[in-house]
């Protein structure tokens, strides 16, 4: 398995958390125990889910700022989960290139959501990178 798989599994965990409104460590740990992951995948999942849930308000505020004409609660839960992972990678991980982060988010949307969702996520992340990432440099 790989980081690609770890991202997809992170999306599934975040999706489940969002549906159940349960962002607890127990929820994540139960999922991890029920699946077989490599150490690297488990490490990515733990860090990603932990960082995202601990910074959920901040991450959702960033998403909300860039979803012109939409409300965050109206987004498809898969798309929301994918956006949360991508913002996490862009804001909290320096080891993942911007292009890789965006491309992986688009690919997950194509696999688990729709082509239109992939375009939407690309637009949201592009807006974020253009306006906020360039300000960080």
N, C-alpha and C positions, 0 to 999 in steps of 0.2 A: 504494500500500500504506500501511499505518498501524502504529501501535503494537500494535493488535489482532493484525495479521499478525506483527509482530515477537515478540509473546508466544507465539503459536502455533509459530513457527519455533524459538524458544528452548526450548519444551517438547519439540519433536522432537529438538533437539540433546541436551538433557539425557536424554531417553529413550534415545537412541542411546548416549550415554556410559555410562549405567547398565547397559544390556544388555551392552555390550562391556567394561565396567569400565575404560574409557579416558577419563579426565578431562583429557586433555592439551589444550594450546592447538592443537596440530596437528589434533586431532580436530575442534575447532570451526572452525578455519580452512579445513579441507578442505570442510566442509559449506557454509560461506559462499561459497567459490570456486565450488562446484557450483550455486549458486542466484543469482538476481538480486535484490538488495535495494537500496532507496534508502539514501542516506547516514545518514538518521535511524534507519532500521531496523537497519543494520549497527552503528551506535553503541549502540543499545539492546541488541542481541544480545551484542556484545562486552562491554559493562559488566555485563549480567545474568549471562552465563555465567561470566565472570571472577570476579565477586564471589561467585556461588554456589559455584563450585568451590574458591575460596580460603577460604570459610567453611562448607564442607560439614558439618563436624562440629558446628558451632554451630547451623546451620540444622536439621540432622537431629535434634539434641537438642531443639530447640523443637518440632518436629513430634512426636517421640516422647513428649514431655510431654503433648501434647493429643490423642493417638489412643487414648483410653481403651479398654482391652481388646484392643488390637492391637499387633503388633510391626512396626517399620518395614520389615523385610525381607519381610513378608507383604503389604504394600500393592501394589496394581496399579502398575506402573511409570509409567503415564500419570498416575495420581493423585499419586504421589510427585513426579513432575516438576512438576505443576501446583502442588502445595503448596510446593515449593522456590521456585518463581517468586513465588508470593504472599507467602511469608515474606520473600524478598529485597525485594520492593516495600514491604512494611510496615516492615521494619527499616532498609533502606538507601536508600530513595527518599523524599524529603519532597515531591516534586512530583506524587505520585499519591495522590488521596484514598482513604481506607480503603474507602469504598463501591464505588468504581470497581475497585479491586484485587480485592475479594471477588467482585463481579459478573463480572468478566472470567474469574476462576478457575472460577467455576461454569459459565459459557458454554463454556469450553474443555473442561471435563469432559463437558458435555452433547454436545458435538460429537465428542469423541474417546474417551469412555469411556461411562458409563451414567448414567441419571437417579439411581440410588442413589449413585453416586460423587459426583455433583454435591451431593447432600444431605449426604453424609459430609464432603466438602471444606468445604462451608458451615459445618457444625458445628465442624470442627477450627479453621477460621479465626475463627469467632465466639468460640470458647473462648479462643483466643490474644488476640484484640482485647480481650475483656472482662477477662482476668486480667493480661495483660502490657503491653498498650498503655496501659491506664488508669494503670498504675504508672509509665510513662515520663513522664507529664505532670506 
